[in-house]
Amino acid sequence: MTESIASWITLAAVLSSIGWYIYRQTEYTINNIATSVMSGILCLFGGLLFSGAIMKVVGKFDNALIPALLVCTGTALCVLAHTIYQNKKSASNRDTAEPL
């Protein structure tokens, strides 16, 4: 079990990001759920990129748990940045909308 804990942590990162995007949807249609899943997977790729960049700078880690935690951190940063962008975009759309 200790050999696979890093894989479980990485899986938890992608599932939690997908869950976050599904939770934020206003309508639970198949299109919105598919978009949420794709957004979560893209954030996982951002987390993998973040982990790879840190590992390139620092070097190889002896424990596999550290890169998995870096993937979680990078995924969380991507989700946070995307959520802030979505909030600013929706606020901007509400401000520029013409009254009926």
NORKA-V27229 format. One record per helix or strand. SS is the DSSP state (a for helix, b for strand). FROM is the first residue (numbers start at 1). LEN is the number of residues. If there is no record, write none. Layout:
SS;FROM;LEN, SS;FROM;LEN
This chain:
a;5;19, a;30;29, a;64;33
